[in-house]
Amino acid sequence: LPEGVDGFELAYLQEQQKANVPLHFTLFDGQTFEGTVVGFSPYQITIREAGGDEITLNKLAIAYYRKAGGVR
């Protein structure tokens, strides 16, 4: 069910935000971003990169994301 997936993502992003864990994002166009979650909505995720810049990513543009430093 989509509701279950949304609930899982909500819990996962809240956990990563609270733990200040860096995530690696890959977009459908091949761009990659890495940073900690500072906020999110049903449609967007805002991250803070290591240099302090904040970037808002549209969820529909994200191919996948995972904890930074994972298998590439």
N, CA, C and O atoms as a GROMACS GRO file, in nm:
protein
  288
    1LEU      N    1   0.083  -0.120   0.000
    1LEU     CA    2   0.000   0.000   0.000
    1LEU      C    3   0.087   0.125   0.000
    1LEU      O    4   0.187   0.131   0.071
    2PRO      N    5   0.050   0.225  -0.078
    2PRO     CA    6   0.127   0.350  -0.078
    2PRO      C    7   0.134   0.414   0.060
    2PRO      O    8   0.237   0.473   0.095
    3GLU      N    9   0.028   0.403   0.139
    3GLU     CA   10   0.028   0.463   0.272
    3GLU      C   11   0.138   0.401   0.358
    3GLU      O   12   0.204   0.472   0.434
    4GLY      N   13   0.158   0.270   0.346
    4GLY     CA   14   0.262   0.202   0.422
    4GLY      C   15   0.401   0.246   0.380
    4GLY      O   16   0.490   0.264   0.464
    5VAL      N   17   0.420   0.264   0.250
    5VAL     CA   18   0.550   0.310   0.200
    5VAL      C   19   0.578   0.450   0.250
    5VAL      O   20   0.688   0.478   0.296
    6ASP      N   21   0.479   0.539   0.244
    6ASP     CA   22   0.497   0.675   0.292
    6ASP      C   23   0.530   0.676   0.441
    6ASP      O   24   0.615   0.753   0.486
    7GLY      N   25   0.463   0.591   0.518
    7GLY     CA   26   0.490   0.582   0.661
    7GLY      C   27   0.631   0.532   0.690
    7GLY      O   28   0.697   0.580   0.782
    8PHE      N   29   0.676   0.435   0.610
    8PHE     CA   30   0.812   0.383   0.626
    8PHE      C   31   0.914   0.492   0.595
    8PHE      O   32   1.010   0.509   0.669
    9GLU      N   33   0.892   0.565   0.484
    9GLU     CA   34   0.986   0.671   0.447
    9GLU      C   35   0.987   0.781   0.553
    9GLU      O   36   1.094   0.832   0.587
   10LEU      N   37   0.872   0.817   0.604
   10LEU     CA   38   0.864   0.918   0.709
   10LEU      C   39   0.948   0.876   0.830
   10LEU      O   40   1.029   0.955   0.879
   11ALA      N   41   0.929   0.754   0.876
   11ALA     CA   42   1.004   0.705   0.992
   11ALA      C   43   1.154   0.700   0.962
   11ALA      O   44   1.235   0.737   1.047
   12TYR      N   45   1.190   0.655   0.842
   12TYR     CA   46   1.331   0.645   0.805
   12TYR      C   47   1.397   0.783   0.801
   12TYR      O   48   1.504   0.802   0.858
   13LEU      N   49   1.333   0.879   0.734
   13LEU     CA   50   1.391   1.013   0.724
   13LEU      C   51   1.399   1.082   0.860
   13LEU      O   52   1.496   1.152   0.888
   14GLN      N   53   1.298   1.062   0.944
   14GLN     CA   54   1.303   1.119   1.079
   14GLN      C   55   1.421   1.062   1.157
   14GLN      O   56   1.491   1.134   1.228
   15GLU      N   57   1.443   0.932   1.144
   15GLU     CA   58   1.553   0.866   1.214
   15GLU      C   59   1.688   0.919   1.166
   15GLU      O   60   1.777   0.948   1.247
   16GLN      N   61   1.704   0.933   1.034
   16GLN     CA   62   1.830   0.982   0.979
   16GLN      C   63   1.853   1.129   1.015
   16GLN      O   64   1.966   1.170   1.041
   17GLN      N   65   1.746   1.206   1.015
   17GLN     CA   66   1.757   1.348   1.051
   17GLN      C   67   1.799   1.362   1.197
   17GLN      O   68   1.888   1.441   1.229
   18LYS      N   69   1.735   1.286   1.285
   18LYS     CA   70   1.766   1.293   1.427
   18LYS      C   71   1.910   1.250   1.455
   18LYS      O   72   1.978   1.309   1.539
   19ALA      N   73   1.958   1.146   1.384
   19ALA     CA   74   2.093   1.094   1.403
   19ALA      C   75   2.198   1.176   1.327
   19ALA      O   76   2.318   1.154   1.344
   20ASN      N   77   2.152   1.270   1.245
   20ASN     CA   78   2.243   1.356   1.166
   20ASN      C   79   2.334   1.272   1.075
   20ASN      O   80   2.453   1.301   1.060
   21VAL      N   81   2.275   1.168   1.016
   21VAL     CA   82   2.348   1.076   0.928
   21VAL      C   83   2.354   1.132   0.787
   21VAL      O   84   2.250   1.169   0.732
   22PRO      N   85   2.473   1.140   0.726
   22PRO     CA   86   2.481   1.186   0.586
   22PRO      C   87   2.420   1.083   0.491
   22PRO      O   88   2.445   0.963   0.505
   23LEU      N   89   2.342   1.130   0.396
   23LEU     CA   90   2.283   1.045   0.294
   23LEU      C   91   2.338   1.084   0.157
   23LEU      O   92   2.372   1.200   0.134
   24HIS      N   93   2.347   0.986   0.068
   24HIS     CA   94   2.393   1.007  -0.068
   24HIS      C   95   2.272   0.993  -0.160
   24HIS      O   96   2.205   0.890  -0.158
   25PHE      N   97   2.242   1.096  -0.238
   25PHE     CA   98   2.126   1.099  -0.328
   25PHE      C   99   2.173   1.093  -0.472
   25PHE      O  100   2.266   1.164  -0.510
   26THR      N  101   2.109   1.009  -0.553
   26THR     CA  102   2.134   1.005  -0.697
   26THR      C  103   2.004   1.039  -0.768
   26THR      O  104   1.901   0.977  -0.743
   27LEU      N  105   2.010   1.139  -0.856
   27LEU     CA  106   1.892   1.181  -0.931
   27LEU      C  107   1.884   1.104  -1.062
   27LEU      O  108   1.981   1.044  -1.107
   28PHE      N  109   1.766   1.107  -1.124
   28PHE     CA  110   1.747   1.038  -1.251
   28PHE      C  111   1.837   1.091  -1.361
   28PHE      O  112   1.871   1.018  -1.454
   29ASP      N  113   1.878   1.218  -1.353
   29ASP     CA  114   1.965   1.276  -1.456
   29ASP      C  115   2.113   1.249  -1.429
   29ASP      O  116   2.199   1.296  -1.503
   30GLY      N  117   2.144   1.173  -1.323
   30GLY     CA  118   2.281   1.136  -1.293
   30GLY      C  119   2.351   1.224  -1.191
   30GLY      O  120   2.458   1.188  -1.142
   31GLN      N  121   2.293   1.339  -1.156
   31GLN     CA  122   2.354   1.425  -1.055
   31GLN      C  123   2.353   1.352  -0.920
   31GLN      O  124   2.263   1.273  -0.891
   32THR      N  125   2.454   1.380  -0.839
   32THR     CA  126   2.459   1.322  -0.705
   32THR      C  127   2.479   1.433  -0.602
   32THR      O  128   2.543   1.535  -0.629
   33PHE      N  129   2.422   1.411  -0.486
   33PHE     CA  130   2.432   1.505  -0.375
   33PHE      C  131   2.453   1.424  -0.248
   33PHE      O  132   2.407   1.311  -0.237
   34GLU      N  133   2.522   1.485  -0.152
   34GLU     CA  134   2.544   1.419  -0.024
   34GLU      C  135   2.528   1.522   0.087
   34GLU      O  136   2.584   1.631   0.079
   35GLY      N  137   2.453   1.486   0.190
   35GLY     CA  138   2.435   1.576   0.303
   35GLY      C  139   2.342   1.518   0.406
   35GLY      O  140   2.288   1.408   0.389
   36THR      N  141   2.323   1.593   0.513
   36THR     CA  142   2.233   1.551   0.620
   36THR      C  143   2.096   1.614   0.599
   36THR      O  144   2.085   1.725   0.548
   37VAL      N  145   1.993   1.542   0.637
   37VAL     CA  146   1.856   1.588   0.619
   37VAL      C  147   1.826   1.699   0.720
   37VAL      O  148   1.845   1.681   0.841
   38VAL      N  149   1.780   1.813   0.669
   38VAL     CA  150   1.740   1.922   0.759
   38VAL      C  151   1.589   1.941   0.758
   38VAL      O  152   1.534   2.007   0.846
   39GLY      N  153   1.521   1.883   0.658
   39GLY     CA  154   1.376   1.892   0.651
   39GLY      C  155   1.324   1.813   0.533
   39GLY      O  156   1.399   1.781   0.440
   40PHE      N  157   1.195   1.780   0.537
   40PHE     CA  158   1.135   1.708   0.425
   40PHE      C  159   0.984   1.722   0.430
   40PHE      O  160   0.925   1.752   0.534
   41SER      N  161   0.923   1.699   0.315
   41SER     CA  162   0.778   1.702   0.299
   41SER      C  163   0.741   1.582   0.212
   41SER      O  164   0.829   1.506   0.173
   42PRO      N  165   0.614   1.566   0.181
   42PRO     CA  166   0.579   1.456   0.090
   42PRO      C  167   0.643   1.469  -0.048
   42PRO      O  168   0.650   1.371  -0.123
   43TYR      N  169   0.689   1.589  -0.084
   43TYR     CA  170   0.737   1.613  -0.220
   43TYR      C  171   0.884   1.651  -0.230
   43TYR      O  172   0.940   1.645  -0.339
   44GLN      N  173   0.947   1.688  -0.121
   44GLN     CA  174   1.084   1.738  -0.126
   44GLN      C  175   1.164   1.693  -0.003
   44GLN      O  176   1.108   1.663   0.102
   45ILE      N  177   1.297   1.689  -0.021
   45ILE     CA  178   1.390   1.665   0.090
   45ILE      C  179   1.495   1.775   0.085
   45ILE      O  180   1.555   1.797  -0.020
   46THR      N  181   1.517   1.843   0.196
   46THR     CA  182   1.620   1.945   0.204
   46THR      C  183   1.738   1.888   0.281
   46THR      O  184   1.722   1.834   0.391
   47ILE      N  185   1.857   1.902   0.221
   47ILE     CA  186   1.979   1.851   0.285
   47ILE      C  187   2.079   1.964   0.303
   47ILE      O  188   2.074   2.066   0.234
   48ARG      N  189   2.170   1.944   0.399
   48ARG     CA  190   2.281   2.037   0.419
   48ARG      C  191   2.409   1.964   0.383
   48ARG      O  192   2.443   1.862   0.442
   49GLU      N  193   2.479   2.018   0.283
   49GLU     CA  194   2.605   1.958   0.240
   49GLU      C  195   2.714   1.987   0.342
   49GLU      O  196   2.697   2.072   0.430
   50ALA      N  197   2.826   1.917   0.330
   50ALA     CA  198   2.937   1.932   0.425
   50ALA      C  199   2.986   2.077   0.433
   50ALA      O  200   3.028   2.121   0.540
   51GLY      N  201   2.980   2.150   0.323
   51GLY     CA  202   3.023   2.290   0.320
   51GLY      C  203   2.922   2.387   0.379
   51GLY      O  204   2.951   2.506   0.390
   52GLY      N  205   2.804   2.338   0.417
   52GLY     CA  206   2.703   2.422   0.479
   52GLY      C  207   2.591   2.466   0.386
   52GLY      O  208   2.491   2.521   0.433
   53ASP      N  209   2.605   2.443   0.255
   53ASP     CA  210   2.499   2.480   0.161
   53ASP      C  211   2.378   2.390   0.181
   53ASP      O  212   2.392   2.269   0.204
   54GLU      N  213   2.258   2.449   0.171
   54GLU     CA  214   2.135   2.371   0.178
   54GLU      C  215   2.077   2.358   0.038
   54GLU      O  216   2.073   2.454  -0.038
   55ILE      N  217   2.034   2.237   0.005
   55ILE     CA  218   1.978   2.207  -0.126
   55ILE      C  219   1.846   2.135  -0.105
   55ILE      O  220   1.836   2.044  -0.023
   56THR      N  221   1.743   2.176  -0.180
   56THR     CA  222   1.614   2.109  -0.176
   56THR      C  223   1.600   2.023  -0.301
   56THR      O  224   1.608   2.073  -0.413
   57LEU      N  225   1.578   1.894  -0.279
   57LEU     CA  226   1.564   1.799  -0.388
   57LEU      C  227   1.417   1.759  -0.401
   57LEU      O  228   1.352   1.728  -0.302
   58ASN      N  229   1.366   1.759  -0.524
   58ASN     CA  230   1.230   1.712  -0.548
   58ASN      C  231   1.232   1.559  -0.547
   58ASN      O  232   1.313   1.498  -0.617
   59LYS      N  233   1.144   1.498  -0.470
   59LYS     CA  234   1.144   1.353  -0.458
   59LYS      C  235   1.123   1.284  -0.592
   59LYS      O  236   1.177   1.176  -0.615
   60LEU      N  237   1.044   1.343  -0.682
   60LEU     CA  238   1.020   1.281  -0.811
   60LEU      C  239   1.146   1.277  -0.897
   60LEU      O  240   1.152   1.201  -0.994
   61ALA      N  241   1.247   1.358  -0.864
   61ALA     CA  242   1.374   1.359  -0.939
   61ALA      C  243   1.475   1.261  -0.881
   61ALA      O  244   1.578   1.235  -0.944
   62ILE      N  245   1.448   1.206  -0.762
   62ILE     CA  246   1.543   1.118  -0.694
   62ILE      C  247   1.525   0.974  -0.743
   62ILE      O  248   1.417   0.917  -0.731
   63ALA      N  249   1.632   0.917  -0.799
   63ALA     CA  250   1.629   0.777  -0.840
   63ALA      C  251   1.640   0.688  -0.717
   63ALA      O  252   1.565   0.591  -0.702
   64TYR      N  253   1.734   0.722  -0.628
   64TYR     CA  254   1.749   0.647  -0.503
   64TYR      C  255   1.838   0.726  -0.407
   64TYR      O  256   1.908   0.818  -0.447
   65TYR      N  257   1.834   0.686  -0.280
   65TYR     CA  258   1.925   0.744  -0.181
   65TYR      C  259   1.958   0.637  -0.078
   65TYR      O  260   1.883   0.542  -0.056
   66ARG      N  261   2.074   0.657  -0.015
   66ARG     CA  262   2.122   0.561   0.085
   66ARG      C  263   2.219   0.633   0.178
   66ARG      O  264   2.257   0.747   0.153
   67LYS      N  265   2.257   0.566   0.285
   67LYS     CA  266   2.354   0.625   0.376
   67LYS      C  267   2.485   0.645   0.302
   67LYS      O  268   2.529   0.558   0.226
   68ALA      N  269   2.547   0.760   0.323
   68ALA     CA  270   2.675   0.791   0.258
   68ALA      C  271   2.780   0.691   0.303
   68ALA      O  272   2.777   0.642   0.416
   69GLY      N  273   2.873   0.662   0.213
   69GLY     CA  274   2.979   0.568   0.245
   69GLY      C  275   2.940   0.424   0.219
   69GLY      O  276   3.018   0.332   0.245
   70GLY      N  277   2.818   0.402   0.168
   70GLY     CA  278   2.774   0.267   0.137
   70GLY      C  279   2.837   0.215   0.009
   70GLY      O  280   2.921   0.283  -0.051
   71VAL      N  281   2.798   0.098  -0.031
   71VAL     CA  282   2.851   0.036  -0.153
   71VAL      C  283   2.810   0.120  -0.272
   71VAL      O  284   2.694   0.157  -0.285
   72ARG      N  285   2.903   0.149  -0.360
   72ARG     CA  286   2.875   0.231  -0.478
   72ARG      C  287   2.853   0.145  -0.599
   72ARG      O  288   2.828   0.196  -0.708
   0.00000   0.00000   0.00000
